[in-house]
Amino acid sequence: MMRSWWLSVAGVSAILSVVGVAHGQDSAASQALFNAGLADMETHRYDRACPALAESYHLEARAGTLFTLAECEVAWGKIASAAAHYDDYLQQVARMPTAQRSSHAEREAIATKQQAAIAAEIPLLTLTLAARAPRGLIVRRDGAELGAPSLGVPIPVDPGEHLIVVEVPGARPRETRVQVARGERKRIELTWNPPIPAPAPVVRTETPIVVRPVSRSPWIYVSAGVGAAGVAAGTITGLMSASRKRTVDDNCIAGTCNAEGKSAADSGRSFATASTVCFSVGLAGFAAATVLLLVAPTTQNQPATARVKPVVAGGPQDVVLGVRGAF
């Protein structure tokens, strides 16, 4: 039982220790910001001094800091903010014990006097809606959202420019910039943008695909025809050369040939040479056709035609090669 009690005490002490450390850090930061704010006030840099004092009060809510913040805002021209902070300060002082309140006597008197002096100069801005508000409408003033009770009621604001934004679901926000001067009473009727219309449905149309015959360069066919003719001619002359060899074998003995054998030998050599040439031409034709097929552009016209056939003629002593074609 004693052990449990000691554990409970230790746990509470640890929590209080952590809270104390955090509070000490906030207090130190608050004091540093307060000192920086005072230094900026002395050099009339209120745009830096007032935010520093506000942050100092946020970290550690001390009545003296709140009074100094109100004084800074009066000098900066933010009299509506200053009046609200003077009022908060006076309420805090009123709740203090007598001994503590007496230390604020001078500042309490200054706050009361300042509050009365600036009251008549505080601008009042009334925001109303031009028509019945649509569901979900939001009004913002300087980034702060205003509830429905704030609309149609004169609200104290600081002199200067204010940004009013009206937001409606599904519509672009409408911005209005309002300038108010000291002591001015201004009423603004707010409007809003209509909802953005939904995009029209996309109608897809199927475009028929027209397939046109693709033709190649006629030279592809010419080259292929020459290649085919060359191979055919090479084959024919090769067969004719082989036929002559049989005649030579029958009419030549030990290198001595009769007239028929000699004629067949001469003719066979001619056909053999012609066969080699024809095969070379045929291979070149096929090679040219292949290259043209790979690199030549295509057209959409009807394909050109080429008809090529070999012509082979031979006599006892010679052979005649030719190509006959139509394009």
PyMOL commands that set and color helices and strands:
alter all, ss='L'
color gray80, all
select helices_A, chain A and resi 2-42+46-59+63-76+79-94+98-102+105-119+148-150+218-251+259-295
alter helices_A, ss='H'
color red, helices_A
select strands_A, chain A and resi 124-129+138-141+144-146+155-156+160-167+174-180+185-190+252-253+256-257+307-314+319-326
alter strands_A, ss='S'
color yellow, strands_A
deselect
rebuild
show_as cartoon
